[in-house]
Amino acid sequence: MAAPTNGPELRVFLVEDHPGVREGLALLLGQNGMVPCGTADDLRSAEEGITASDPAVVILDLALGGEDGLALLEWMNAQGRSTPVLVYSIFEDAPHVASALSAGAAGYVTKQADPGHLVAAVRAVARRDRYLDPIAASAVGWIENHPEGGLS
């Protein structure tokens, strides 16, 4: 499912505490014209890595061991960073989705979603569009308000 690239690859920073998930994400991104420019498994490493790598998009897991991924969104806002953040999370309930969007996430994809949604979401948020997978969109009522089906 490799996508042709026109120009430089899209640089994506991965914030995920499970090594196997990070490796799978890196593989999926690489097959679709994107490149991981860094990874982190905790908030401090994420802050340092994002500052050093200046990615086009950050993919953020909300559950980072004992840390809350929303704190990274708060840090990015406080730093004045405009890099779009795509939440990629096991949580698919309305409170988690709504909290992430309220904190400034540009999109939300659940880990249960088809991988194609993650690829589409990264591209959408890189263009500064909002993207919710169908599960996240349904959780917050996005589908009823957006006839295009709740996606980007």
Helices and strands as residue ranges (DSSP letters): E 10-15, H 19-30, E 34-40, H 43-53, E 57-60, E 63-64, E 67-68, H 70-79, E 85-89, H 94-102, E 107-110, H 115-126, E 131-132, H 134-139, H 142-145
